[in-house]
Amino acid sequence: MKWKMIKKIEIDISGQIQQLNYDSALGFRRDNGIVKSVYLRSKDKKEIIKKYKNQITNLIEKLHCIMIYFCIKDSLENVKEIKICRDVSFRRIRNLLPLLFKKQNYLRNIKIIQRKGDEAKSAGHNIALKTFRRRKYAEMIIKKEMIEDVLFEFKKR
């Protein structure tokens, strides 16, 4: 007899995006033990924010979504729930994130929820922190050009 289990991804960030003097690392852990992290250097972060801060609304949340996108896009098979930490406006993240996946329609049946403040540390916390402290290699270093390629996907069609 097979147990029916909701497959979850827990996402956390270390080095907030709005802290321009720090690099940012975002990591996730799936229920089945798969982990992955991405890294954004402060230099690239500063350049993007300086260039687009007066042109693009909700830029911090969009950068957060782009980091999530690059981190989870290849790991969504059989996932039913994505749990995101309370680092930026969750309402905006929940509305913006599906726009990045709209071509593939990956998030169609996936529930996006926010981690509650009284819960223990998220499963993605240690992965993000180890990557941030350079004790774990990130699977991907997100470059300024990669962000610019994806940044305009948020426009609704």
C-alpha positions, 0 to 999 in steps of 0.5 A: 500500500502506497502512502499518499504524501503531499510533496513540499518544497520549503524555500528560504533566503539568507542575505536579504535582497534589500541589503545591497552590501551583502550577497544573497543566497536562496535555497530549498529542500524538498521532502524527499531530500533534494536540495538546491541553492542559487547565489546573487552577488551584491555587485549584480544586485546593486547594478540591477537596483540602481538601473531599474529602481525608478522604472519597475514597481516591486523590484525587490519582490521581483528579484526575490521571485527570479531567485526562486525561479532559477532555484526551483524551475527544474525541481517541480515534478510531483510538488503540490506545495511551495512554502516560502519564508516571510522575507518580503511581501508574501502577497506580491510573491504569490501573485508574481511568481506564477508569471515567471512560470506561465509559459510552462504552466508549472505552478498550475496545481501547486499551492504557494503558502507562507511559513508561519512565524512560530514554526521551527526553522524552514527546511531551506534555511540551512541550505541558504545559510551554508551557501551564503557563508560559502560553506556549500557551493551554489548550483547556480550563480545568478548574473545581472544578464540572467535577471534582465532576461527574466525581469520583463516576464512579469508583464501580464499578457 
